[in-house]
């Protein structure tokens, strides 16, 4: 029986790497699949892993219709055994419903990969719908780490080096941009933090700055 599976974790947990590995494993067994993504940090129509792996993909825009795409492809004689859907948190609830329909009505496996919550610690609508509908929701076992060494559980956004908790939900950036201590900070960057330091808005850069100051850490 086909399944809708949702693999989730924070940024830096290896979701895109697993998406590409999943595609490789199934393709190596002679299965035919399609790869999708949405707003990958390297640009449109491409899955990229921070380990350096990349693969062309179909871009999921706001008006993309998964059901129509798959039915049209099958009608034209294509074979589709599975779908790999990266950055699934950016899909709309209606698109997630369509993926569930593809599993149930067409018996095509769907593997989704994405993060659960945005920089405000609120569920992405697409991720929330996946949790509601998926046959299985799996948390990646590779743990991303906060700058303090604890397990990272929250995604933080910085703008000009300052952590923010309000603003547009979707702004593409990269967790690597904030890591360099030299040069001006990226306009928009992301960082994974433990709950404690996310609550205190204490990023790695701010922690370094505070450690060099005479004042104690701001435990507000």
C-alpha positions as CSV (number, residue, x, y, z in Angstrom):
1,X,0.0,0.0,0.0
2,X,1.2,3.5,-0.8
3,X,1.9,5.9,2.0
4,X,2.2,9.6,2.6
5,X,5.3,10.1,4.8
6,X,6.4,13.3,6.4
7,X,10.1,13.7,7.5
8,X,10.6,16.7,9.6
9,X,13.3,18.5,11.6
10,X,14.9,21.9,12.2
11,X,17.1,23.6,9.6
12,X,20.5,21.8,9.4
13,X,18.9,18.4,10.3
14,X,19.6,17.0,6.8
15,X,16.1,17.0,5.3
16,X,17.2,17.8,1.7
17,X,20.0,15.3,2.0
18,X,17.5,12.6,3.0
19,X,15.2,13.7,0.2
20,X,17.9,13.1,-2.4
21,X,19.0,9.9,-0.8
22,X,15.4,8.6,-0.8
23,X,15.1,9.4,-4.5
24,X,18.5,7.7,-5.2
25,X,17.4,4.5,-3.3
26,X,14.1,4.2,-5.1
27,X,15.6,5.0,-8.5
28,X,18.3,2.4,-8.0
29,X,15.6,-0.2,-7.6
30,X,14.1,0.7,-11.0
31,X,11.3,2.9,-9.6
32,X,10.3,6.0,-11.5
33,X,9.7,9.2,-9.5
34,X,9.3,13.0,-9.7
35,X,11.1,15.5,-7.5
36,X,9.5,18.7,-6.2
37,X,10.6,21.6,-4.2
38,X,9.6,25.2,-3.3
39,X,11.8,28.2,-2.7
40,X,15.0,26.4,-2.2
41,X,17.7,28.7,-1.0
42,X,19.8,28.2,-4.2
43,X,17.0,29.2,-6.5
44,X,13.9,27.8,-8.2
45,X,13.5,24.3,-9.5
46,X,16.4,22.7,-7.6
47,X,17.0,20.8,-4.4
48,X,20.2,21.5,-2.7
49,X,21.8,20.0,0.4
50,X,24.4,21.7,2.5
51,X,26.6,18.7,2.0
52,X,26.9,19.9,-1.6
53,X,24.4,17.5,-3.2
54,X,22.0,19.0,-5.8
55,X,19.3,17.8,-8.1
56,X,16.9,19.4,-10.6
57,X,13.3,19.5,-9.4
58,X,9.9,20.8,-10.3
59,X,9.1,24.1,-8.6
60,X,5.9,24.1,-6.6
61,X,4.3,27.5,-7.0
62,X,1.1,28.8,-5.2
63,X,-1.1,27.6,-8.1
64,X,0.6,24.3,-8.8
65,X,-1.9,21.4,-9.0
66,X,-0.3,18.1,-7.9
67,X,-3.3,16.0,-8.8
68,X,-3.6,17.5,-12.3
69,X,0.1,17.2,-13.0
70,X,0.2,13.5,-12.0
71,X,-3.0,12.5,-13.8
72,X,-1.9,14.3,-17.0
73,X,1.5,12.5,-16.8
74,X,-0.1,9.1,-16.3
75,X,-2.6,9.8,-19.1
76,X,0.2,10.5,-21.5
77,X,1.8,7.2,-20.7
78,X,4.4,8.2,-18.0
79,X,5.2,5.9,-15.2
80,X,5.2,7.4,-11.7
81,X,5.9,5.2,-8.6
82,X,6.7,7.9,-6.1
83,X,7.0,11.6,-5.4
84,X,9.7,13.3,-3.4
85,X,8.5,16.7,-2.1
86,X,11.1,18.9,-0.4
87,X,10.4,22.2,1.4
88,X,6.9,20.9,2.0
89,X,6.3,23.4,4.7
90,X,5.8,26.0,1.9
91,X,3.0,24.0,0.2
92,X,-0.6,25.1,0.8
93,X,-3.0,22.9,2.8
94,X,-4.9,22.3,-0.5
95,X,-1.7,21.0,-2.1
96,X,-1.1,18.6,0.8
97,X,-4.7,17.4,0.4
98,X,-3.9,16.7,-3.3
99,X,-0.8,14.7,-2.3
100,X,-2.9,12.6,0.1
101,X,-5.4,12.0,-2.7
102,X,-2.6,10.8,-5.0
103,X,-1.6,8.3,-2.4
104,X,-5.1,7.0,-1.8
105,X,-6.5,7.1,-5.3
106,X,-3.5,6.4,-7.5
107,X,-1.4,4.3,-5.0
108,X,1.7,6.4,-5.5
109,X,4.1,6.8,-2.6
110,X,4.7,10.4,-1.5
111,X,7.7,11.4,0.6
112,X,7.6,14.9,2.1
113,X,10.4,16.7,3.8
114,X,10.1,20.0,5.7
115,X,10.3,21.9,8.9
116,X,7.4,22.2,11.3
117,X,7.5,25.8,12.6
118,X,8.6,29.2,11.3
119,X,10.9,31.7,13.0
120,X,7.9,32.8,15.2
121,X,7.6,29.2,16.5
122,X,4.3,28.8,14.8
123,X,3.3,25.9,12.6
124,X,3.6,26.3,8.8
125,X,0.1,25.6,7.3
126,X,1.5,23.0,5.0
127,X,3.4,21.3,7.8
128,X,0.4,21.3,10.0
129,X,-1.7,19.7,7.3
130,X,0.9,17.1,6.8
131,X,0.9,16.2,10.5
132,X,-2.9,15.9,10.2
133,X,-2.9,13.7,7.1
134,X,0.4,11.7,6.9
135,X,0.4,8.0,7.4
136,X,3.7,8.5,9.2
137,X,5.5,11.5,10.6
138,X,9.1,10.9,11.3
139,X,11.5,13.2,13.1
140,X,15.0,13.1,11.7
141,X,17.5,11.6,14.0
142,X,20.4,13.9,13.0
143,X,20.2,16.6,15.7
144,X,21.0,20.2,14.7
145,X,22.8,22.0,17.6
146,X,22.3,25.4,19.1
147,X,25.5,27.5,19.5
148,X,25.5,26.5,23.2
149,X,25.7,22.8,22.3
150,X,22.2,21.9,23.3
151,X,19.8,20.3,20.8
152,X,18.3,22.9,18.5
153,X,14.5,22.9,18.4
154,X,13.7,26.3,17.0
155,X,14.4,28.2,13.8
156,X,15.5,31.9,14.2
157,X,15.6,34.7,11.6
158,X,18.0,37.5,11.8
159,X,17.8,40.8,9.8
160,X,21.0,42.7,9.6
161,X,22.3,40.5,12.4
162,X,19.4,41.1,14.8
163,X,17.0,38.3,15.6
164,X,13.4,39.1,14.8
165,X,10.1,37.4,15.8
166,X,7.7,39.3,13.5
167,X,7.5,39.8,9.7
168,X,6.7,38.0,6.5
169,X,6.6,34.2,7.1
170,X,8.5,33.3,4.0
171,X,11.8,35.1,3.3
172,X,14.5,32.9,1.7
173,X,17.9,33.0,3.4
174,X,20.5,30.5,4.5
175,X,21.7,29.3,7.9
176,X,25.2,29.6,6.7
177,X,25.1,33.3,6.1
178,X,25.1,34.1,9.8
179,X,28.0,31.9,10.7
180,X,30.8,34.1,9.4
181,X,32.2,36.5,12.1
182,X,33.8,38.7,9.5
183,X,32.2,41.3,7.3
184,X,28.7,42.8,7.5
185,X,25.9,40.4,8.4
186,X,23.6,39.1,5.8
187,X,20.4,41.1,5.3
188,X,18.4,38.0,6.1
189,X,19.8,34.8,7.6
190,X,18.6,31.9,9.7
191,X,20.0,30.1,12.7
192,X,18.9,27.1,14.8
193,X,18.6,27.7,18.5
194,X,17.5,25.8,21.6
195,X,14.2,27.0,23.1
196,X,15.9,28.9,25.9
197,X,18.0,31.0,23.6
198,X,15.2,31.5,21.1
199,X,13.1,32.8,23.9
200,X,15.9,35.2,24.9
201,X,16.6,36.1,21.3
202,X,20.2,35.2,22.1
203,X,21.9,34.2,18.8
204,X,25.5,33.1,18.4
205,X,26.6,36.5,17.3
206,X,24.8,38.2,20.2
207,X,26.2,35.7,22.6
208,X,29.8,36.5,21.4
209,X,29.1,40.2,21.7
210,X,27.7,39.8,25.2
211,X,30.7,37.6,26.3
212,X,33.1,40.4,25.4
213,X,31.1,43.1,27.2
214,X,31.4,44.0,30.8
215,X,27.7,43.7,31.5
216,X,26.2,40.3,32.5
217,X,24.1,38.2,30.2
218,X,20.6,39.6,29.7
219,X,18.5,36.9,31.4
220,X,15.2,38.8,30.8
